[in-house]
Amino acid sequence: MLLRQLEYLVALAREKHFARAADACYVSQPSLSAAIRKLEQELDVPIVRRGRRFEGLTPEGERVLLWAQRILAEQDALRHELSVLRGGLTGTLRLGAIPTAMPVVSLLTTPFCERHGNARVTIESLSSRDITHKLAEFDLDVAMTYLDDDTLGQVRKTPLYEERYLLLTPQHSPLAEVPMATWSQVAELPLCLLSPDMRNRRIMNGYFTDDGAIATPAIESDTVSGLYSHLHGNHWSTVISHAWLHMFGVPDGMRVVPLKGPADGPRVGLVIAARSPEPVLARALLDVARQAGVHKALDDLLDVHLMGSGYHAITSKSLTVGT
């Protein structure tokens, strides 16, 4: 059995198409098909359900795929371990992040690259469901997501910060000068919010409901940048996580207002698959994260923006937190 054969199988399972899998592996389709047939002969089990096109894997093939993913991940781990012994960490760290955490990823990746100059980082914006899937299939080394997500499965967690919700509203808004807004007050504003399929929005909907209100935004977006793009006209208001201030700040003509609500909420952090040994690159990022002080950096940034908006500094316990 050759590692190359396992790579072909993983590519086929990912692409679900022989020609696309061959392209991804930079080989001809006949070469890829022949290698997988040889793998079936060596293991003496059918791996691929064949018809006029790719129809999926057999039950035996699904089991072989899990082992193939594991073996290839271990191969990468070995190479990374040896690179450390040669004097420096090399390779590519594969990091996935939920969209609402993406604005703060640089707080980790920049110091990581400064410490490990020969390593690279690839970043994917993923849903929490995709993160769970990709961690299980060895397609990610580490992910930044919500730590209270019950779908994560067997993972190791490193907390980074708790999200706090804030109102961004135009200076002429009726809530621009209040020391703290309620969710029912926010529901009366012209709103743009994240789309309902995003967990961030679903938690906000819970806060609206708890305050006896229903939010009916005129504009919904599945990206943070999509929300911010509507704020420059000073017409719309939105609810943001304080973490977004790191990347986007407060647009001209807008005010940031604390929201009344629960003091403690879901945490955002790093997760890696619970397996041993830990991937070297993932472990290196966790070491950086433990020293980066993300929680304090975001709290300090929040204080600056609140004071810059004319409010007295308030403690984090008086702010709404959520995902």
Buried (B, 14 or more C-beta within 10 A) or exposed (E): EEEBBBBBBBBBBBBEBBEBBBBBBEBEBEBBBBBBBBBBEEBEBBBBEBEEEBEEBBEBBEBBBEEBBBBBBBEBBEEBBEBBEEEEBBBEBBBBBBBBBBBBBBBBBEBBBEBBEEBEBEBBBBBBEBBBBBBBBBBBBBBBBBBEBEEBEEBBBBEBBBBBBBBBBBEEBEBBEBEBBBBBBBBEBBBBBBBEEBBBBEBBBBBBEEBEBEBEBEBBBBBBEBBBBBBEEBEBBBBBBBBBBBBBBBBEEBBBBBBBBEEEBBBBBBBBBEBEEBBBBBBBBBEBBEEBBBBEBBBEBBBEBBEEBEBEEBEBEBBBBBB
